[in-house]
Amino acid sequence: MEQLDRAISILKNPLTELTKVKSEGMNKNDLITQYIAVLALIPAIAYIIGMGIIGVSFGLGGSFKYPIGTAVAGGILMYILSIVDVYVISIVINALAPNFASKQDENQAMKLAAYSATAGLVGGIFYIIPMLSVIVLLFALYGLYILYLGIPVLMETPKEQAMGYTIVVIIVALVVYLVVGAITAQVMWSMSPVPGMMAIPYR
């Protein structure tokens, strides 16, 4: 599949691949529908399997899993919010560009948001075993490194401004993730059959 080939290339050789995609004509809508919408299926499906079929083990024979309908609802919510995340972060990246002597370009900003999100979305496969979901965080951290590499390439940011630009984007992204995570947790809390049991954090 073309999308997975691109994702693997981004993870293996991020700077080379980011340089390559800069000149590609794919617009922001195509990136959402043809790339992010496909990759976002990975954590969503893994979550459904992990929380609806495999479940969480607490030792001594104790375990918990959602009714499959609840897990599916959580997976669908995760899928939608993953796409929304990328879209919002692309807007932030583009809006901040003038503050860091960078070139505003909606399509390049979407490329940066989409390809830096790749690691976290691919790493979402570990939601399939809920006890390993912390590994998703490690993939997301690698995504921040890809963001740092991509800012000078895609947004034409001067090297001396790249770190500051990256830090501000990360701060805004964290706020977005916390808000989205809180929404996800609240929804899953309301659907949980066991009081006090919430979903695995959205990312």
N, C-alpha and C positions, 0 to 999 in steps of 0.2 A: 504494500500500500504506500502510495506516494507520501502521505502525511507522516507515516511512521518512519520512512526513510529520511525525511527532512528532520524529524525530531531526533533521530539517532545521530545525524550529522551535526546538529546543533549541540548535542551533549558531548560528542567526541571532539569536535573541532569548532568551538563556538566562534572564535574570531574569524576564521576562514569562511565559515558559513554566513556570518553576519555581513561580511564584506561582499559576499556573493549576492545576498538577498537585497542589498541596497538598491541595485539597479533593476531588480525585478518589478514588473508592472502591476503586481497584485495589489488591489486597493483594500481599504480597511474592511469593507463589507465582505469581500472575498476571503480575507484572512479569518474573519469570524465564522463564516458559514462553511468554509472548506478546510479550515485547519483547526481552530480552537474548538469548534462544535464537534469535531471528530475526536480530538485528544481528550476533551472533557468527559467523554464516555468512559474512559479508563477508570478514574477514581469513582465515578458514579456507579458503574457496574460492580466494581470491587467492593464498594461500600454495601451495596444491596446483598451481595453474597456473604460478605464478612459479618454484617450485623443481622441479616435475616436467615442465614443458613448455618454458618459456622459458629457464630456467637463468641462471647467473651468468657474465658475460663477464670474462675477465682480460686482455684485450688481446692483440694479436699472434695472434689466432685461437684463443686458449685459452678454454675455458669449462667449466662444471661444472653438472650437474643430477642430481637424485636419480632413481632408477628410479621410475616412476609409483606403484608400490605403497608405496614408502617415503615419497614426498611425500604420498600420501593418508593414510598413518598419522600423519604429522606434522600434517597439517591437522586430522584428527580429534582428536588430542591437544590442539592449540591451541584447538579449539572447546570441548572439555570444560573445559579449564583457564581459559578466558575466563569461562565461566559460574561456575565455582568462585570465581574472583577476586572477582567482583561480590558473591557471596553472603558470602564471608569479610569483605570490606570493609564490607558493611552491618552485620554483627555487631559489628565494631570501632567503627563510627560510633555505633551504639546503646549499646554498653557504655561508651563514653567520655562520653556525654551528661551524666551527673550531675556530672562533673568540671569542666564548663564552663557550669554553671547552665542546662543545656538540658533539653528534655523528651524522655524516652525513648519511642520509638515505633518498633516493628519495621518497620511499613509505610512510614513516612516515611523511616527510615534506608535502606530498600531503594530507595525512589525516588531518594534522594540518590546512593547508590552506582551505581544503574543509569543515571541521566541524566548523571552526571559521567563515566561510562565511555563514553558515547555517542561523544564525539569520537575517542577512541582506536580504537573498533571501526569507525566509519565510515572513519577514516583508514587502516585496515588494507587498504583497496582497493589501496594502493600496494605491498603485498607482491606484487602481480601482476608488477611489474618489480623484481626483487630489489635492483638497484642504487639504487632510489629508496626503499627501506624505511626509511631514516633519517627520511623525512618523517612516518612514523607517530609518531615521537617528538614532533614539533611538534604534532600533533593531540592527543596524550596530555597535553602541557603545557597546552593550551587546556582540557582536561578538568579539570585542577587549578584553573583559574580558575573554571570552572563549579561545582566543589566549594565553593570559597570563597564564591561568590554564593549557593549553595543552603543553606549551613549556617544562616544566620540565618532563612531563610524556612521550611525544612522542619523543622529541629530547634529552632526558636524560641530561638536562641542570642542573648544580648545582644551588641550590636555590638562592645563592648570585648573580648569573649571569642572572637569569631569567628576572628581570625587565629591565636590560640594553638591553638584546636580544629582548624583546618585544617592547621596545621603538624604536629601530633601524628598526625592521620589520614594525612597524606602520608608521614611517617616509617614508620608501620606498613605502609602500602601498599607502600612501596619494599621493605621486608623481604619482604613477601608476593611481590612481583614477582620479586625476586632468587631466592627459593626456587623459585618456579614456573619461572622462566627456567632455573635450574640443572637442574631435573628434565627440562625439555623438551630442553635441550642434551645431557644425558646419554643420554636415550632416542634422540635422533637420531644421536648419536655412535655408539651401539651398532649402529644400522641402516645407517650410512653405508658405502658400498662403497669409499670412498677414505679411508684412515687420515688422521686430522687434519682432515677436513672435517666441520664441524658445521652445524647449522641456523642460519638467520637468527634472532636473538634473538626470543623469543616476543612481545615487545611493544616 
